Amino acid sequence: MLNCLNRYVDAFASLPEGIEWAEANADCREDVTLSIRGGKAAECQSAAKTAIYLRVSDGQREGTVYTENLEDDPQALLLSALKNARLCGQGGSSPIHRGGTEHRGESLRADVQTMLETGASLEREVLQNQGVHVLELTVRGSSAERQVVNSRGLNRSHAHSYYFLTLTVELDRPASPYPRAQVKASARQLDDIDLAALAARAVSKAALSDGGGLLPRVTLPSGSYDCVLSAAVTCNILATAWQEFSGAAMTAGAAIYRPEQGAVIGSAALNMTDSPHVPGWGYNLALDSEGTINTSKAIVRQGRLVSPLHTLTSSDGAAGGNAGRAALLTGVTPVSIITIPSIFYIEPGDQPPEALISAMGSGVHLTYSLDVFHSINITSGEYSIPCGGIIYRNGCPIGITSQMTMAGNLRDLFGGILAAGNDLTLDEFQYKNYCYGGPSLLIHGLTLSCMD
């Protein structure tokens, strides 16, 4: 377990004058990634980082400092944080946890040999399918540890390890522009991943990506269409749209919803959850940056709000577990506590994507979308997302369309969900401190703007 905060515990026993309380959060992560080609490791990368965030309160304002130097003097950092509080600190004094010592989990080093064997086995599973090529296959072993200590007796930590696989395949259809697909999987142990099923899912998804191949390009008139969003498109939307469910944003009027239990969010087919762990996946994000132990929380049930995402500040600890940092790709190291998910996702249904397409009948299967982070206005809910896919008529694919824009408001998008598929996909945020995702979705009446 982490021990780099021991000196901070000692320093907190005698805080410098002017500091009411202090809190330190250490995040340690190590990743080993193998790229597999021809049954061998084509490339191996490793990275390790420990980040320490220190925040203090003078009773009226908070100040923060950040370091990756484990040799920095805690007393000097406390004084720097106090100076920052007085010069540019945030107003108010947030609540912090009192007491509690708990250490959970275990962090194991990645087993590189098993990673190589698993990658080679998955490659063989894919190549058993005639006319299928592996474009990319990576296996990553990750270990992560978090510890939070404060001057009021809190000392909690959690450690976990998992493996993450990314597989991209391409079908041998020279006349088709999109015969490829990517699938992802994660697990606590590599033996927990069904490699044959993962390979089959990649091939099936690639076949859907071009509607069976040899389809003409079609310019679709702008208008309202029933659509099936692929799981990848759902993930792209939630990469930004999860922010609509921040309790702080709702209360401040910076989201389209209000924190009222029972408020209508979408159709009765919409169920959203935030959880530290999702069955079938390897993540275990059990401790937030304030030292709150995460629990599984229903966010939306049958289209109605159950509870927003809360930090200690936004909920006085009643429903916390969503405190974090580094939520936006600003290029600047964020140090202030904000509301983020643990694993935020739309719950899957029991139908495969093919069944959703069949139920749609006539419409568009949106197989891809672009511009993950800049296509949704959180305050208004308006979105404009470049996309493309396959046009269906009476359940049969008739053409490929691209250079479209899916446009509208998240209220209408969530309200138009008719069914969710069984192909839940989770994506990691770039900093790997939270996840988001969902399955394929059958949606009624999406507005598509097309190049006429």
N, C-alpha and C positions, 0 to 999 in steps of 0.2 A: 504494500500500500504506500501511498504518498507519505513522505515524512518531511517534505521541504517546508511545511508550515509550522514545524515545531518551534522554530525561533520566533514566529509571529505569536504563537500562544504565550510564550514567555514575555514578549514585548507588551502584549495586551494586559498583563497583570499590573503594569504600571504605565498607564497612558500619559503622554505629555499633557501639560496643562492646556485647557481649551478644547480637548476632545471629549465628547460625551460618550461615544461608542465607536468601535472600529470592527471591520469585518474583512477577512481575506478569503479569496477564492482561487484555488489552484487547479488548472486543467492540464493534464499530461496526456499526450497522444503519441502513438508510434504506429506507423503504417509500413507494410512491405507489400509491394505489388509486382506480380509476375505477368508478363505478356507471353502467351503460349503460341507457338507456331511449329507445325510439323512434329508435335509430341514433345517438343523441347522448349526450354525457357529462352525466348528470343531477347528478352530484356528484363532486368530486375531493378527496381527502384525502392529506396527506403527513405523514410523521413521521420524525425522525432522532434517534439516541441513541448516545452513546459511554459505555460503562461500563468502569471500571478496578477490578480486584480485586487487592489487594496482600496477600500473606501472608508471614510470617516465622517462623522457628523459633529459639528460644534453646537448642536442643539437647535440651530436655525437653518443651516445649509449643509449640503453634502459635498465632499471633494473626493476625487479619485486619482490614483496613479496606477501605472501598468509597468510590469517588468518581466523580462525573460532571464534575467541574471539572478541565479539562485544565491549568489554571494552578496547581493545588496543588503545593506543594513536596515532591518525593519524599523528601527527608531527614526532613522533619517527619512525613510519613505512615509512614515506616519506624519512627520513634520511637513513634508512636501504635500501630502494630501490635505492637511489642515490649511496650508497656504492656499492651495487651489480652492478649497471651500470658501475661504474669505475673499478671494479675488474673483472667482467666476463660478462659485458653487450653485447648485440647484437649490431653489427655495424649499423650505419644509424639512422635516426630519422623518425619514421613513421608519416604519416599524421593523425590527429584526427579531429573529428567534431568540428565546431565552433557554439556555441549558440544552442538554441532550447530547449524548455521545453514542454514535452508532456507525459501525463499519460493515459494509456489505460487499458481496461479490468477490470476484477473483479475476485478475488480469494475467493472461498467459501470452507468451511470445508466439508469434506465428510459426506454424510448422511448415517450413518452406518445401520440404520433400513431399508432404501430403498435398500441398497446394499444387505442385508440379504434376503429381500423379492424377489429381482430380481434374486439372485443366486438360491434360492429355486424354483422359477418359471421356470428358465432355466433347472434345474435338472429334474423337472417334465416333461418338454417338451421332453427331451432326453429319459426318461424312458417310454414314450408312445410307443416307438419303441421296438418291441419284440426282445430280444436277444442282447440288447445294454446296456453296463455298463458305468458309469461315473468313470473314473480313477482320474481325477483332475478337480476341478472347483474353480477358484479364482475370486474374484471381488476386484479391487483396486480403491480407490478414491485418486486422486492426486491433489494437488494445487501447483502452481509454480509462483514465482514472480522474475523479474529481474529488476535491476536499474543500469543505467550507468550515472556517472557524471564526468565532467572534469574541468580543470582550465580555459577553454575557453568558459564557460557558458553553456555547455550541461547538461541537466538534463532530462533524459527520463526513463520511466519505463513501464513495461507491466506485467499484472497478468492474469492467466487463470487457470481454473479447468477442470478436465475431469475424466471419469471413464474408466477403462480398464478391460476387461473380458478375461480369458483364460479357454478354455474348452478342455479336452482330453477325448475321448471316445474309447471304445474297443468293438468289435463285438464278440459274443459268437460263435467262430469258433475254437475249440480246435486243429484242425489239421493244422491250418494256423498260420505262425509265425508273420505276420504283420497286423493283423486286427484292427489297431488303427489309430487315427488321432487327431491332435490338431488344433483348430481354435482360432482366436483372434479377438477381436472387441474393439473399443473405441468410446466414444461419450461424448458430453458436458453434456447431461442428460441421465440417464439410460432409460427413457421412449423412447428415440430416437432409441434404439436397438430393432430390430425385433427378439425376442427370438425364435420364432418358426422357422424362416428362419436360424438363427444361429445354432440351433440344427439340422435342416435338412442338412445344409452344412457340419457339423461335421460327421454325419452318412454317407452321400454321399462320403465324402473324405476318411472315413475309409474303405468303400466298394471298392474304387479304390486302396487303399493301398496294397491290396493283390489280386487284379484282380478277385475278386468274391469268393476266397477261394478254398481250396483243390487242389491247383496247385502244380506240382512237382518242386523241385529245379533243375535248369538247369544251367550248366556252359556255358556261352556264349563265343564263340571264339572272340579274340581281333580283332577289326576292326572299320570301320566307319558305324555309324547307324543313322537313323533318330530317334529323341528322343522328348518326351514331358517332359520338366522340370516341376515338381510341383512348386507351388508358394513358398513352403518352400525352395526348392533348389535355386530358383531365389533369394530369400532373402539372403541365405547364400553366394551366389556369390557377391551380391551388398554390403554385409557387409564390404568387402574389396575393391571391384572394383570401388566404387564411387570415390576413391582417384585418379583414372585416369582422372577425370574431374576437378581437382583443377587447377585453372589458374596458381598458383605459381609452382605446380609440372610440368605442361606443359612447362612453360617458362624456368624452370631450366633443362629441359631434363630428369626429373625424372618420366615421364609418357610416354606412348606409342603414345599419340596424341600430336599435337601442337595446340596452341590457334589461329587457323586460321578459321574464319567464313566460313562455307560451306564445311569444311573438312569432308571426308567420315568417319563415325564412324561405321556404320553397314548397315543392309538392310533397305529398304524403310518401313519395318514394325516396325522399332524401333523408339519409341518416349520417350524421357526422360524429366522430369520436376523436378525442385526444388521449393518448395512452403512452406510457413508457415502453410498452412491449406489445407487439402484434403477433399472434400465432402464425407460424410459418416463416417468420423473419427473425434475424439474429440480433437486432438492436435491443438494448436495454438501457434506456435513458432515465434512470431511477432517481436522480438527484438534480435539483435545479441550482442556479447560481446563488440563491439565498439560503441554501441548505434545506429546502422543503423536499420531503420525500414525495415523489410523483405518484399519483394513482390514476387509474383509468377513469376518464370523465366523459359522460355523454354531453355533447355540445348541441346537437340537433337530433330530435326524434320525430319521425313522420312529419318532417317539414317544419317543426316548431322548435324554438330556442329553449334549451334546458338550462345551459349556463355558458357564459363567455369564458375566455381564457383569462386567468387572473394571476397577478403577482401578490405579494404581501401588501404592497401599497394599495392596490386596487381592490383588495378584498379583505384586508385585515387578517389574512391568513386563513379565512374560512374555506377558500377553494383555491389555494395557491398551487405551486408546482409548475409555473410557467414563466419563471424569471430567467433571463438569459442576456447574452450580449451578442454582438456581431450579427444583427439581423439583416442588414442591408449591405450591398456591395458598394460602399462609398470610397474605398481605397484608404480610409482612415481607421485606425484601430479603435473600435468603440469600447468604452469602459463603463458607461452608465448602464444600470439595470433597466431593462425594458421587458415587455411581454412578448414571449415567443412560444411556439408549440413545443411539445416533446415529439410525438408522432401524430400529426393531424391528418385525418384521412376520411374520405367518403366510404362508407361501408359497402362491401360488395354484395351482389345478389347471387343467384344460383344459376344464371344462364350464361353460356359462352357468348363471345362477341358475334359469332355466326348467327345465333338465335336472335340477338337484338337486330341484326341487319335484316333477317327474315321478317321479324315483326314490323320493322320500319316499312318494308315494301318498296315504296318509291321515295327517294331522298338521296342524301350524300353521307358516305362513310368518311369522316374527316380523319385521315390517317396521320397527319402531322400538323404542327403549328410552330410559329417562330416567335422570337422576341419575348422571352419568358418574363422579364422583370419590368418592362416599360409599357406594356399594352393594356394595363388596367389602372383606372383612377380610383383609388380606395375611397376617397371622400364621396364621390358621386356614384360609384359603382359602374360607370361607363367603361366599356372595353372595346378595343379594336385590334383584332389579332390576325395577322397573316396566316393563311392556312391553305390546305389542298387535300384532295382525296379522290374517291371513286364514286361516280354517279350510278345509282341503282334505279331501275324501273321494274315494278312488279317483282321485286326480289332478285332481279338479274342485273349484273354489272353491264353498263353500256358505254362507259367512257371514263377517261381520266381528266380531272380538272385541277388547275393550279392558279396561282396569282389571285387568290380570293382573299377577302377579309371578313372574318366573323365579327359582327358588330352588334352592340346592344347594351343591356344593363344586366348586372349579375342577378338582380331580383327576378328578371324574366327568365334568365338561363336556369337558375335553380328551380324556379316555379314550373318550368317546362319539362322537368325530368320525369319520364314515364317508367323507366326501369334501369337498374344497375347490373352490369355484367359480373362474372365471377373471376375476372382477371385482375385482381388487385395488384397494383404496382406502387412501390414506394421509392421516392427519390430523396437523396441526401442533399441538404443545403450545402453550398460550397465549403463552408467551414465545418461541416459534419457535426454541428451541435443541435440540429433538429432535423426531422424528416416530414414529408408531406406526400400525399398521393391519393389514388382512387382507382376505380375500375373503368371500363368502357361504360358510356352512358347513352341511353336512347332519349333524345330530347325532341319535343314537339315545337315547331315553329321558330327555328333559329333564322336570323336575318343574315344573309350572305351577300356581300357586295362583290361583284365580279367585274373583271375588265371586259367591257363590251366591245 
